[in-house]
């Protein structure tokens, strides 16, 4: 299995601003937690390569698929110009002043699994089937999952006493830094019902699947697998009679509602996975080919760029309220820039043109793209004709003044 060279590992650790990047950390649970925090707050989850493409790269199936080769992804995430500047003092918004990139699940999870293997962890990667309930925004009520379109990592921490203590009955932990703004901010022990997340912020869990994998097929030899779920606190005022239904669950339509005392947590299926079926590079090459080139792929209908926010990137009031290392996220989704803290989102800007979106990608993510790269694309923000006319008139007046 692939590993990184010492210099590649140092470049990565420097880029995510990990302490003492030139000295590889020990393969422990504590290190794993720290690596995840540093990665998700410095490397965005994004699918911009499917939308912003240089002029020589046409849209559609003729464009080469997004690479899942570890060294190629690392070069994309940390260009040579960025590696030397990664340790500089951050310029603004907690980011270094050098350009960099992120990636989607098969890119960033390939990087983290390769980094972990290089450090000395026992790891293997797995595939996931995305929830149709999630992909359709709740329209698909069947509780079904699609084909293989996701990647995650299983880490065996049986040699770490701290992990044996925290993991209880398991030595295996799920690591997933590639599920966008809904992913876990820490490793999850592979225990049925294990929950991570504080104060209803980035609340996630893993559960054993109970619904049949195939309709009308009930065979005890078929492994039902596991489901990764996102939690949302609904904060409803539950009447006394509903409290009697404590811990009652409804496992229908891709969303599970758990009633507990006076709180309601809505658990939404994220993806279905089998922790003991390792996937190989050819598997991810096929998955990435479909995800990044098929015209019906879901990512062609949306543009997303998400970076998690650390304590030093929020206000003092927000820090007192939430009090955890990762408290929120900054998101570019299509034509909106949103800041979400503790589950509450605020739209910072609706982009009126490509110039504004390109500026936001640089300001908040240090991602440098050109507006011409998306020209003719499905998600190009076409400027209002009146605004465009006004801009041309202003430019003409400037030229005349010269």
ZIVENHU-V183125 format. One record per residue. N is the residue number from 1. D_LAST is the distance of its C-alpha to the last C-alpha in Angstrom with 1 decimal. Layout:
N,D_LAST
N,D_LAST
This chain:
1,61.8
2,58.4
3,57.4
4,54.5
5,54.7
6,54.8
7,51.2
8,50.0
9,52.0
10,50.5
11,46.9
12,47.7
13,49.4
14,46.5
15,44.0
16,45.9
17,46.4
18,50.1
19,52.1
20,53.1
21,51.5
22,53.1
23,56.6
24,57.5
25,59.0
26,62.6
27,63.0
28,64.0
29,63.3
30,61.5
31,59.2
32,58.6
33,57.6
34,55.2
35,53.6
36,53.0
37,51.4
38,49.0
39,48.1
40,47.4
41,45.2
42,43.1
43,43.2
44,42.2
45,44.1
46,41.7
47,41.6
48,37.9
49,38.8
50,40.2
51,36.9
52,34.0
53,34.7
54,32.6
55,31.8
56,34.8
57,37.2
58,38.2
59,39.5
60,43.3
61,46.4
62,44.9
63,43.0
64,45.2
65,46.8
66,45.7
67,47.7
68,50.6
69,51.4
70,51.4
71,49.5
72,46.8
73,46.2
74,46.1
75,43.4
76,41.3
77,41.9
78,41.2
79,38.9
80,39.5
81,36.3
82,37.6
83,41.1
84,40.3
85,38.2
86,40.6
87,42.4
88,39.4
89,39.1
90,37.7
91,34.1
92,34.3
93,36.5
94,39.2
95,37.5
96,36.7
97,33.1
98,33.8
99,33.6
100,36.9
101,38.5
102,41.6
103,43.8
104,46.3
105,50.1
106,51.1
107,48.4
108,48.7
109,52.5
110,52.9
111,51.1
112,53.2
113,56.5
114,55.8
115,54.9
116,58.1
117,60.2
118,58.7
119,59.6
120,63.2
121,63.4
122,65.6
123,63.3
124,63.1
125,60.6
126,61.4
127,60.0
128,59.4
129,59.6
130,56.9
131,58.2
132,57.7
133,57.8
134,54.8
135,52.9
136,53.4
137,52.6
138,56.3
139,56.9
140,59.3
141,62.4
142,64.7
143,64.2
144,63.6
145,61.4
146,59.4
147,59.5
148,58.7
149,55.0
150,55.0
151,55.9
152,57.4
153,59.4
154,63.0
155,63.8
156,67.4
157,67.9
158,71.7
159,71.6
160,69.8
161,72.2
162,69.4
163,68.5
164,72.2
165,72.5
166,69.4
167,69.9
168,73.5
169,75.0
170,72.3
171,70.7
172,68.0
173,64.5
174,61.8
175,58.3
176,55.3
177,51.7
178,50.5
179,51.2
180,47.8
181,47.8
182,51.4
183,52.9
184,55.3
185,54.0
186,57.2
187,59.9
188,62.4
189,66.2
190,67.6
191,70.0
192,70.5
193,68.6
194,66.9
195,64.0
196,61.1
197,58.5
198,58.8
199,58.6
200,57.7
201,54.5
202,54.1
203,57.7
204,59.1
205,62.5
206,64.5
207,67.5
208,70.1
209,69.6
210,72.4
211,71.5
212,72.6
213,70.2
214,71.5
215,72.6
216,76.4
217,77.0
218,78.8
219,79.9
220,80.6
221,79.5
222,75.9
223,73.8
224,71.7
225,69.2
226,66.9
227,64.1
228,61.1
229,60.2
230,57.6
231,58.9
232,57.5
233,59.2
234,59.6
235,61.0
236,63.3
237,66.1
238,69.0
239,72.3
240,75.5
241,76.8
242,73.8
243,74.4
244,77.6
245,75.6
246,74.3
247,73.0
248,73.7
249,71.2
250,70.1
251,69.2
252,67.9
253,64.6
254,62.7
255,62.5
256,65.2
257,65.7
258,67.8
259,69.3
260,70.1
261,71.3
262,68.7
263,65.7
264,64.7
265,62.9
266,61.5
267,61.6
268,59.4
269,60.2
270,57.5
271,59.1
272,62.6
273,63.6
274,66.6
275,66.6
276,69.1
277,67.5
278,65.2
279,62.3
280,61.2
281,58.0
282,58.8
283,59.2
284,55.8
285,54.3
286,55.8
287,54.6
288,51.1
289,51.0
290,51.9
291,49.7
292,46.5
293,46.9
294,49.1
295,47.1
296,49.5
297,49.0
298,48.3
299,45.3
300,43.5
301,43.6
302,42.2
303,39.6
304,40.8
305,39.8
306,42.1
307,42.5
308,45.3
309,44.7
310,46.7
311,48.0
312,45.3
313,42.6
314,44.1
315,44.8
316,48.0
317,49.4
318,49.0
319,50.5
320,53.6
321,54.1
322,53.9
323,54.8
324,54.4
325,52.4
326,50.4
327,49.7
328,47.1
329,44.3
330,40.6
331,40.2
332,37.5
333,39.4
334,37.6
335,34.9
336,36.3
337,36.1
338,39.4
339,41.0
340,44.8
341,47.1
342,50.9
343,50.8
344,48.5
345,45.1
346,41.9
347,38.9
348,35.9
349,33.4
350,33.3
351,30.5
352,28.5
353,26.8
354,27.0
355,24.2
356,26.4
357,29.5
358,28.1
359,26.9
360,30.4
361,32.1
362,30.4
363,30.8
364,34.5
365,35.8
366,33.6
367,33.4
368,30.4
369,29.9
370,27.1
371,26.6
372,26.9
373,30.4
374,31.7
375,30.2
376,33.1
377,35.4
378,37.8
379,36.2
380,32.6
381,30.9
382,29.3
383,26.5
384,27.4
385,26.0
386,24.7
387,22.9
388,21.4
389,20.3
390,18.7
391,16.9
392,15.5
393,14.5
394,12.7
395,10.9
396,10.1
397,8.7
398,6.4
399,5.2
400,5.4
401,3.8
402,0.0
